[in-house]
Amino acid sequence: MSSPSSRSIQAFVFDAYGTLFDVHSVITLAETLAAGHGSALSRLWRTKQLEYTWLSSLMNPDGEARDDFAALTARALDYALASLGIDLGAGAHAQLCDAYLALSPFPDAAAALSGLAPRPRWILSNGTLAMLEPLVRRSGLGAHLDGVLSVDAAGIFKPSPRVYQLAVDALRLPPSQIGFVSSNCWDAIGARSFGFTTFWINRLGAPADRHGTPPDLIIDTLADLPSVAV
C-alpha cells in the first residue's frame, strides 16, 4: 500500500496491549505457575479477553451494567484455566492478573515513540486507568507519551466509534490528522472506519481482516513507524 501523507498527521494515538506492550510476556510467569501450559494459557487468555470486550459492547451498548477491562481480564483467565484443566489457587490467579500491570514493552517501542516527537503521542486503550498508568510508569514509556486515554470514559470498548472520539476530543484535531497505531488489525480497521489515518503493526505477517477497509499502511514493526511518518 502507498504511504499516507504524513504531513497531515499532527498527532499519534497508540493501542497499548499487543502494540506497545507484549501481552504474552506473561508466559514466563504462567509457565512457572502452570508448568507445560504457559504459552497455551497466555494465548487462550488473550483470545477470550478480546472476545469478552466485543460481547460486552454488544450486550451493553449504552454502558449499563458494563464490567471494565480488569474484570473481563480476570474472567477470561478463569475460562482459559478451566478450558485447559488447570487448577490454580486464588493467590496464583491474582499474580497472573497483576502481571498485566507490568507487561514488558516491545524492544522498539521507546525509540519509535521518541522518533515521532515533538508531535503528541497518546495511548487509547481498552484498559482502565488503574491498569494503564502503573504499566506506563514501570515501563519507562511515560517519558515518550503525552497522555493516556481509557475506553471507560466512553462506556464501551473498541472498536466503537465512541472510543475513537475520545482521541479527537482530547487532541482537538479532526480524525484525518490523527495517526492511529495498532498491532490489532480489527482495531486499525475500526479506527480507519472512524476516519483516522491508520498504521497496522503486522509483526506476524498475518492477512488483513476482511470486515472493513484495510489500514492505510501495513508495517512489520514499531521501528518502521518513524521512517514512514516523518
Secondary structure, DSSP 8 states (H G I E B T S, - for coil): -----GGG--EEEE--BTTTEEGGGGHHHHHHHSTT-HHHHHHHHHHHHHHHHHHHHHH-TT-TT---HHHHHHHHHHHHHHHHT----HHHHHHHHHGGGS-EE-TTHHHHHHHTTTS-EEEEESS-HHHHHHHHHHHTGGGG-SEEEEGGGTTS-TT-HHHHHHHHHHHT--GGGEEEEES-HHHHHHHHHHT-EEEEE-TT-----SSS---SEEES-GGGHHHH--
